[in-house]
Amino acid sequence: MGFESIGEIIATRKLYFIDESDNKRTVSVFVGKPEESSDPPGYHCPFQIIGIGSQGTNVANGSDSIEALQSAMTLIGENLNHLNNELAGRLKWNGDANDLGFP
C-alpha cells in the first residue's frame, strides 16, 4: 500500500531520529480514520511511519472502530520500539528515547 491509501488522516505525531553526528531527522506517524471492513467483518485502521523503516502503510484490525484504533496505537508503539532498539535509542519524542508516546 502506498501513502495515498491511508485515507483521511485523523492524527499525527512527530518524533526525531538523532544520528551519530547529532543531526536531527523528522520521523512522522500518521493514523488514518478507522473504516468498516468487509473482509473479514469488522474495522481496519491504517497507519504509517515515515522517515525510518519500511515506510509502507500498515493496517490494524478490530471488531469496531475503537478497537481498530487501539490496535493501531499498540502496533505503532511496537514498531517504534523495535526500530528504536535497532537504532540504539536514538529515536526521540519530546526529548525522551524511553517514552515514544505510544502503548
N, CA, C and O atoms as a GROMACS GRO file, in nm:
protein
  412
    1MET      N    1   0.084  -0.119   0.000
    1MET     CA    2   0.000   0.000   0.000
    1MET      C    3   0.088   0.124   0.000
    1MET      O    4   0.192   0.126   0.065
    2GLY      N    5   0.047   0.224  -0.070
    2GLY     CA    6   0.122   0.348  -0.075
    2GLY      C    7   0.066   0.450   0.022
    2GLY      O    8  -0.036   0.426   0.087
    3PHE      N    9   0.134   0.562   0.031
    3PHE     CA   10   0.094   0.666   0.125
    3PHE      C   11  -0.048   0.712   0.101
    3PHE      O   12  -0.123   0.733   0.197
    4GLU      N   13  -0.090   0.728  -0.028
    4GLU     CA   14  -0.223   0.777  -0.056
    4GLU      C   15  -0.333   0.682  -0.010
    4GLU      O   16  -0.448   0.723   0.003
    5SER      N   17  -0.300   0.557   0.015
    5SER     CA   18  -0.401   0.460   0.055
    5SER      C   19  -0.438   0.470   0.203
    5SER      O   20  -0.526   0.396   0.249
    6ILE      N   21  -0.374   0.557   0.277
    6ILE     CA   22  -0.407   0.570   0.419
    6ILE      C   23  -0.543   0.636   0.439
    6ILE      O   24  -0.602   0.621   0.546
    7GLY      N   25  -0.592   0.706   0.341
    7GLY     CA   26  -0.722   0.772   0.352
    7GLY      C   27  -0.713   0.898   0.436
    7GLY      O   28  -0.610   0.965   0.440
    8GLU      N   29  -0.823   0.930   0.503
    8GLU     CA   30  -0.830   1.050   0.585
    8GLU      C   31  -0.742   1.035   0.709
    8GLU      O   32  -0.760   0.942   0.787
    9ILE      N   33  -0.647   1.127   0.726
    9ILE     CA   34  -0.557   1.124   0.841
    9ILE      C   35  -0.626   1.193   0.958
    9ILE      O   36  -0.670   1.307   0.948
   10ILE      N   37  -0.636   1.120   1.071
   10ILE     CA   38  -0.704   1.175   1.188
   10ILE      C   39  -0.608   1.216   1.299
   10ILE      O   40  -0.647   1.288   1.391
   11ALA      N   41  -0.482   1.171   1.290
   11ALA     CA   42  -0.386   1.205   1.395
   11ALA      C   43  -0.244   1.193   1.341
   11ALA      O   44  -0.215   1.110   1.255
   12THR      N   45  -0.156   1.278   1.392
   12THR     CA   46  -0.014   1.273   1.354
   12THR      C   47   0.073   1.295   1.477
   12THR      O   48   0.029   1.352   1.577
   13ARG      N   49   0.195   1.248   1.468
   13ARG     CA   50   0.294   1.275   1.572
   13ARG      C   51   0.429   1.285   1.505
   13ARG      O   52   0.458   1.211   1.411
   14LYS      N   53   0.513   1.378   1.552
   14LYS     CA   54   0.649   1.392   1.503
   14LYS      C   55   0.746   1.347   1.611
   14LYS      O   56   0.740   1.390   1.726
   15LEU      N   57   0.836   1.259   1.569
   15LEU     CA   58   0.946   1.216   1.653
   15LEU      C   59   1.073   1.258   1.579
   15LEU      O   60   1.066   1.310   1.468
   16TYR      N   61   1.187   1.234   1.640
   16TYR     CA   62   1.312   1.272   1.577
   16TYR      C   63   1.414   1.161   1.593
   16TYR      O   64   1.427   1.100   1.699
   17PHE      N   65   1.486   1.137   1.486
   17PHE     CA   66   1.599   1.046   1.486
   17PHE      C   67   1.725   1.131   1.490
   17PHE      O   68   1.746   1.216   1.404
   18ILE      N   69   1.809   1.108   1.591
   18ILE     CA   70   1.934   1.181   1.607
   18ILE      C   71   2.046   1.087   1.564
   18ILE      O   72   2.071   0.986   1.630
   19ASP      N   73   2.116   1.121   1.454
   19ASP     CA   74   2.221   1.031   1.405
   19ASP      C   75   2.351   1.050   1.484
   19ASP      O   76   2.357   1.130   1.576
   20GLU      N   77   2.454   0.973   1.446
   20GLU     CA   78   2.582   0.974   1.518
   20GLU      C   79   2.648   1.112   1.516
   20GLU      O   80   2.728   1.144   1.606
   21SER      N   81   2.616   1.194   1.416
   21SER     CA   82   2.675   1.329   1.405
   21SER      C   83   2.586   1.435   1.470
   21SER      O   84   2.609   1.554   1.451
   22ASP      N   85   2.486   1.393   1.545
   22ASP     CA   86   2.391   1.481   1.613
   22ASP      C   87   2.299   1.557   1.517
   22ASP      O   88   2.243   1.660   1.553
   23ASN      N   89   2.282   1.505   1.394
   23ASN     CA   90   2.186   1.563   1.300
   23ASN      C   91   2.048   1.509   1.333
   23ASN      O   92   2.032   1.391   1.363
   24LYS      N   93   1.949   1.595   1.327
   24LYS     CA   94   1.812   1.559   1.362
   24LYS      C   95   1.731   1.539   1.234
   24LYS      O   96   1.728   1.627   1.147
   25ARG      N   97   1.664   1.424   1.224
   25ARG     CA   98   1.577   1.394   1.110
   25ARG      C   99   1.436   1.366   1.162
   25ARG      O  100   1.419   1.292   1.259
   26THR      N  101   1.337   1.425   1.099
   26THR     CA  102   1.199   1.408   1.141
   26THR      C  103   1.147   1.269   1.103
   26THR      O  104   1.170   1.221   0.992
   27VAL      N  105   1.078   1.207   1.197
   27VAL     CA  106   1.007   1.082   1.175
   27VAL      C  107   0.861   1.111   1.207
   27VAL      O  108   0.829   1.153   1.318
   28SER      N  109   0.773   1.089   1.110
   28SER     CA  110   0.632   1.122   1.126
   28SER      C  111   0.547   0.996   1.135
   28SER      O  112   0.571   0.898   1.065
   29VAL      N  113   0.448   1.001   1.222
   29VAL     CA  114   0.350   0.893   1.236
   29VAL      C  115   0.216   0.949   1.192
   29VAL      O  116   0.174   1.055   1.239
   30PHE      N  117   0.149   0.878   1.102
   30PHE     CA  118   0.017   0.917   1.054
   30PHE      C  119  -0.081   0.805   1.085
   30PHE      O  120  -0.054   0.688   1.058
   31VAL      N  121  -0.196   0.842   1.141
   31VAL     CA  122  -0.301   0.745   1.171
   31VAL      C  123  -0.422   0.782   1.086
   31VAL      O  124  -0.470   0.896   1.090
   32GLY      N  125  -0.471   0.686   1.011
   32GLY     CA  126  -0.588   0.708   0.928
   32GLY      C  127  -0.717   0.681   1.004
   32GLY      O  128  -0.716   0.617   1.110
   33LYS      N  129  -0.824   0.728   0.950
   33LYS     CA  130  -0.957   0.708   1.010
   33LYS      C  131  -0.996   0.560   1.001
   33LYS      O  132  -0.988   0.501   0.894
   34PRO      N  133  -1.038   0.500   1.114
   34PRO     CA  134  -1.086   0.362   1.110
   34PRO      C  135  -1.209   0.353   1.018
   34PRO      O  136  -1.297   0.439   1.021
   35GLU      N  137  -1.213   0.247   0.938
   35GLU     CA  138  -1.324   0.227   0.847
   35GLU      C  139  -1.374   0.085   0.854
   35GLU      O  140  -1.300  -0.008   0.888
   36GLU      N  141  -1.501   0.069   0.822
   36GLU     CA  142  -1.561  -0.064   0.822
   36GLU      C  143  -1.498  -0.147   0.712
   36GLU      O  144  -1.473  -0.099   0.601
   37SER      N  145  -1.475  -0.272   0.744
   37SER     CA  146  -1.413  -0.365   0.651
   37SER      C  147  -1.508  -0.482   0.627
   37SER      O  148  -1.576  -0.528   0.719
   38SER      N  149  -1.512  -0.529   0.503
   38SER     CA  150  -1.600  -0.642   0.473
   38SER      C  151  -1.523  -0.774   0.474
   38SER      O  152  -1.584  -0.881   0.473
   39ASP      N  153  -1.391  -0.768   0.475
   39ASP     CA  154  -1.313  -0.891   0.468
   39ASP      C  155  -1.196  -0.885   0.565
   39ASP      O  156  -1.096  -0.823   0.529
   40PRO      N  157  -1.200  -0.940   0.683
   40PRO     CA  158  -1.315  -1.001   0.750
   40PRO      C  159  -1.407  -0.893   0.805
   40PRO      O  160  -1.368  -0.777   0.812
   41PRO      N  161  -1.528  -0.930   0.845
   41PRO     CA  162  -1.618  -0.829   0.904
   41PRO      C  163  -1.552  -0.763   1.025
   41PRO      O  164  -1.488  -0.831   1.105
   42GLY      N  165  -1.566  -0.635   1.036
   42GLY     CA  166  -1.506  -0.558   1.144
   42GLY      C  167  -1.458  -0.425   1.091
   42GLY      O  168  -1.516  -0.371   0.997
   43TYR      N  169  -1.353  -0.373   1.151
   43TYR     CA  170  -1.298  -0.243   1.113
   43TYR      C  171  -1.148  -0.254   1.094
   43TYR      O  172  -1.084  -0.343   1.151
   44HIS      N  173  -1.092  -0.165   1.014
   44HIS     CA  174  -0.948  -0.155   0.999
   44HIS      C  175  -0.906  -0.010   1.015
   44HIS      O  176  -0.982   0.082   0.985
   45CYS      N  177  -0.784   0.009   1.064
   45CYS     CA  178  -0.730   0.143   1.087
   45CYS      C  179  -0.590   0.148   1.027
   45CYS      O  180  -0.499   0.083   1.080
   46PRO      N  181  -0.571   0.223   0.918
   46PRO     CA  182  -0.439   0.231   0.856
   46PRO      C  183  -0.346   0.327   0.931
   46PRO      O  184  -0.392   0.422   0.994
   47PHE      N  185  -0.216   0.300   0.922
   47PHE     CA  186  -0.117   0.390   0.980
   47PHE      C  187   0.014   0.378   0.905
   47PHE      O  188   0.041   0.277   0.839
   48GLN      N  189   0.095   0.484   0.915
   48GLN     CA  190   0.228   0.485   0.853
   48GLN      C  191   0.328   0.551   0.944
   48GLN      O  192   0.297   0.643   1.020
   49ILE      N  193   0.451   0.502   0.934
   49ILE     CA  194   0.566   0.566   0.998
   49ILE      C  195   0.659   0.607   0.885
   49ILE      O  196   0.711   0.522   0.812
   50ILE      N  197   0.679   0.737   0.869
   50ILE     CA  198   0.759   0.791   0.758
   50ILE      C  199   0.888   0.850   0.814
   50ILE      O  200   0.886   0.926   0.911
   51GLY      N  201   1.000   0.815   0.753
   51GLY     CA  202   1.129   0.871   0.794
   51GLY      C  203   1.229   0.765   0.836
   51GLY      O  204   1.350   0.788   0.832
   52ILE      N  205   1.179   0.648   0.878
   52ILE     CA  206   1.264   0.532   0.911
   52ILE      C  207   1.184   0.407   0.880
   52ILE      O  208   1.062   0.412   0.865
   53GLY      N  209   1.253   0.295   0.872
   53GLY     CA  210   1.184   0.169   0.849
   53GLY      C  211   1.129   0.157   0.708
   53GLY      O  212   1.174   0.227   0.618
   54SER      N  213   1.031   0.068   0.690
   54SER     CA  214   0.977   0.038   0.557
   54SER      C  215   0.893   0.151   0.499
   54SER      O  216   0.884   0.164   0.377
   55GLN      N  217   0.831   0.233   0.583
   55GLN     CA  218   0.750   0.348   0.545
   55GLN      C  219   0.621   0.310   0.472
   55GLN      O  220   0.551   0.398   0.424
   56GLY      N  221   0.590   0.183   0.464
   56GLY     CA  222   0.467   0.140   0.398
   56GLY      C  223   0.348   0.159   0.488
   56GLY      O  224   0.361   0.181   0.608
   57THR      N  225   0.230   0.151   0.428
   57THR     CA  226   0.106   0.160   0.504
   57THR      C  227   0.080   0.026   0.572
   57THR      O  228   0.090  -0.079   0.510
   58ASN      N  229   0.046   0.032   0.699
   58ASN     CA  230   0.010  -0.086   0.778
   58ASN      C  231  -0.136  -0.074   0.818
   58ASN      O  232  -0.192   0.036   0.816
   59VAL      N  233  -0.197  -0.186   0.854
   59VAL     CA  234  -0.338  -0.185   0.892
   59VAL      C  235  -0.356  -0.264   1.021
   59VAL      O  236  -0.307  -0.375   1.035
   60ALA      N  237  -0.428  -0.203   1.115
   60ALA     CA  238  -0.468  -0.272   1.238
   60ALA      C  239  -0.617  -0.303   1.227
   60ALA      O  240  -0.692  -0.227   1.165
   61ASN      N  241  -0.658  -0.413   1.286
   61ASN     CA  242  -0.797  -0.456   1.277
   61ASN      C  243  -0.863  -0.459   1.413
   61ASN      O  244  -0.796  -0.467   1.516
   62GLY      N  245  -0.995  -0.454   1.413
   62GLY     CA  246  -1.071  -0.464   1.536
   62GLY      C  247  -1.216  -0.495   1.507
   62GLY      O  248  -1.261  -0.484   1.392
   63SER      N  249  -1.289  -0.533   1.609
   63SER     CA  250  -1.430  -0.566   1.590
   63SER      C  251  -1.515  -0.441   1.573
   63SER      O  252  -1.625  -0.447   1.517
   64ASP      N  253  -1.465  -0.326   1.621
   64ASP     CA  254  -1.531  -0.197   1.598
   64ASP      C  255  -1.422  -0.092   1.576
   64ASP      O  256  -1.303  -0.124   1.585
   65SER      N  257  -1.462   0.030   1.549
   65SER     CA  258  -1.364   0.133   1.515
   65SER      C  259  -1.270   0.167   1.631
   65SER      O  260  -1.153   0.197   1.608
   66ILE      N  261  -1.319   0.162   1.752
   66ILE     CA  262  -1.233   0.193   1.867
   66ILE      C  263  -1.128   0.084   1.886
   66ILE      O  264  -1.012   0.114   1.912
   67GLU      N  265  -1.168  -0.041   1.875
   67GLU     CA  266  -1.070  -0.149   1.888
   67GLU      C  267  -0.966  -0.143   1.776
   67GLU      O  268  -0.848  -0.169   1.801
   68ALA      N  269  -1.007  -0.108   1.655
   68ALA     CA  270  -0.912  -0.094   1.544
   68ALA      C  271  -0.814   0.019   1.574
   68ALA      O  272  -0.694   0.005   1.548
   69LEU      N  273  -0.863   0.131   1.627
   69LEU     CA  274  -0.777   0.244   1.662
   69LEU      C  275  -0.681   0.206   1.775
   69LEU      O  276  -0.562   0.239   1.769
   70GLN      N  277  -0.731   0.138   1.877
   70GLN     CA  278  -0.645   0.093   1.986
   70GLN      C  279  -0.537  -0.002   1.935
   70GLN      O  280  -0.421   0.005   1.977
   71SER      N  281  -0.576  -0.091   1.845
   71SER     CA  282  -0.479  -0.185   1.788
   71SER      C  283  -0.373  -0.111   1.708
   71SER      O  284  -0.255  -0.147   1.713
   72ALA      N  285  -0.414  -0.008   1.634
   72ALA     CA  286  -0.317   0.072   1.557
   72ALA      C  287  -0.217   0.138   1.651
   72ALA      O  288  -0.098   0.136   1.624
   73MET      N  289  -0.264   0.196   1.760
   73MET     CA  290  -0.176   0.262   1.856
   73MET      C  291  -0.075   0.163   1.915
   73MET      O  292   0.042   0.195   1.931
   74THR      N  293  -0.122   0.044   1.947
   74THR     CA  294  -0.034  -0.059   2.002
   74THR      C  295   0.070  -0.103   1.900
   74THR      O  296   0.188  -0.115   1.932
   75LEU      N  297   0.026  -0.126   1.776
   75LEU     CA  298   0.119  -0.169   1.671
   75LEU      C  299   0.222  -0.060   1.638
   75LEU      O  300   0.338  -0.089   1.613
   76ILE      N  301   0.178   0.066   1.639
   76ILE     CA  302   0.272   0.176   1.617
   76ILE      C  303   0.378   0.175   1.727
   76ILE      O  304   0.497   0.186   1.698
   77GLY      N  305   0.335   0.160   1.852
   77GLY     CA  306   0.430   0.155   1.963
   77GLY      C  307   0.528   0.040   1.949
   77GLY      O  308   0.648   0.058   1.972
   78GLU      N  309   0.479  -0.078   1.910
   78GLU     CA  310   0.568  -0.193   1.892
   78GLU      C  311   0.668  -0.167   1.781
   78GLU      O  312   0.787  -0.196   1.795
   79ASN      N  313   0.620  -0.112   1.668
   79ASN     CA  314   0.709  -0.083   1.556
   79ASN      C  315   0.815   0.020   1.595
   79ASN      O  316   0.934   0.001   1.566
   80LEU      N  317   0.774   0.128   1.661
   80LEU     CA  318   0.869   0.232   1.700
   80LEU      C  319   0.970   0.180   1.802
   80LEU      O  320   1.089   0.211   1.791
   81ASN      N  321   0.925   0.102   1.898
   81ASN     CA  322   1.019   0.048   1.998
   81ASN      C  323   1.119  -0.047   1.933
   81ASN      O  324   1.236  -0.047   1.970
   82HIS      N  325   1.073  -0.128   1.838
   82HIS     CA  326   1.162  -0.219   1.766
   82HIS      C  327   1.266  -0.138   1.687
   82HIS      O  328   1.386  -0.166   1.694
   83LEU      N  329   1.219  -0.037   1.613
   83LEU     CA  330   1.312   0.048   1.537
   83LEU      C  331   1.409   0.120   1.630
   83LEU      O  332   1.528   0.131   1.600
   84ASN      N  333   1.359   0.169   1.743
   84ASN     CA  334   1.445   0.241   1.837
   84ASN      C  335   1.554   0.149   1.894
   84ASN      O  336   1.667   0.192   1.916
   85ASN      N  337   1.519   0.023   1.919
   85ASN     CA  338   1.620  -0.073   1.965
   85ASN      C  339   1.727  -0.092   1.859
   85ASN      O  340   1.846  -0.098   1.889
   86GLU      N  341   1.684  -0.103   1.732
   86GLU     CA  342   1.780  -0.118   1.622
   86GLU      C  343   1.867   0.007   1.606
   86GLU      O  344   1.981  -0.002   1.561
   87LEU      N  345   1.813   0.122   1.642
   87LEU     CA  346   1.884   0.250   1.626
   87LEU      C  347   1.957   0.292   1.753
   87LEU      O  348   1.998   0.407   1.766
   88ALA      N  349   1.974   0.200   1.844
   88ALA     CA  350   2.048   0.225   1.969
   88ALA      C  351   1.988   0.340   2.050
   88ALA      O  352   2.061   0.418   2.111
   89GLY      N  353   1.853   0.350   2.050
   89GLY     CA  354   1.787   0.450   2.133
   89GLY      C  355   1.798   0.593   2.083
   89GLY      O  356   1.784   0.687   2.162
   90ARG      N  357   1.823   0.611   1.954
   90ARG     CA  358   1.841   0.747   1.901
   90ARG      C  359   1.712   0.806   1.845
   90ARG      O  360   1.714   0.913   1.783
   91LEU      N  361   1.600   0.738   1.866
   91LEU     CA  362   1.471   0.791   1.826
   91LEU      C  363   1.410   0.858   1.949
   91LEU      O  364   1.407   0.799   2.057
   92LYS      N  365   1.361   0.980   1.931
   92LYS     CA  366   1.314   1.056   2.048
   92LYS      C  367   1.181   1.125   2.020
   92LYS      O  368   1.152   1.167   1.908
   93TRP      N  369   1.101   1.135   2.126
   93TRP     CA  370   0.978   1.215   2.125
   93TRP      C  371   0.984   1.302   2.249
   93TRP      O  372   1.005   1.251   2.359
   94ASN      N  373   0.965   1.430   2.233
   94ASN     CA  374   0.976   1.525   2.345
   94ASN      C  375   1.108   1.508   2.420
   94ASN      O  376   1.113   1.525   2.542
   95GLY      N  377   1.216   1.475   2.345
   95GLY     CA  378   1.348   1.463   2.404
   95GLY      C  379   1.374   1.335   2.480
   95GLY      O  380   1.478   1.323   2.544
   96ASP      N  381   1.283   1.238   2.474
   96ASP     CA  382   1.294   1.117   2.556
   96ASP      C  383   1.296   0.993   2.465
   96ASP      O  384   1.203   0.973   2.387
   97ALA      N  385   1.399   0.912   2.476
   97ALA     CA  386   1.407   0.788   2.397
   97ALA      C  387   1.336   0.674   2.467
   97ALA      O  388   1.308   0.571   2.404
   98ASN      N  389   1.305   0.689   2.595
   98ASN     CA  390   1.241   0.581   2.670
   98ASN      C  391   1.089   0.584   2.659
   98ASN      O  392   1.023   0.484   2.685
   99ASP      N  393   1.033   0.698   2.620
   99ASP     CA  394   0.888   0.711   2.605
   99ASP      C  395   0.861   0.775   2.470
   99ASP      O  396   0.879   0.896   2.453
  100LEU      N  397   0.818   0.693   2.375
  100LEU     CA  398   0.789   0.742   2.240
  100LEU      C  399   0.642   0.782   2.225
  100LEU      O  400   0.597   0.817   2.116
  101GLY      N  401   0.566   0.775   2.336
  101GLY     CA  402   0.430   0.825   2.336
  101GLY      C  403   0.323   0.729   2.287
  101GLY      O  404   0.211   0.771   2.258
  102PHE      N  405   0.356   0.601   2.277
  102PHE     CA  406   0.258   0.501   2.233
  102PHE      C  407   0.261   0.385   2.332
  102PHE      O  408   0.362   0.360   2.397
  103PRO      N  409   0.148   0.313   2.340
  103PRO     CA  410   0.146   0.198   2.432
  103PRO      C  411   0.243   0.089   2.391
  103PRO      O  412   0.253  -0.014   2.458
   0.00000   0.00000   0.00000
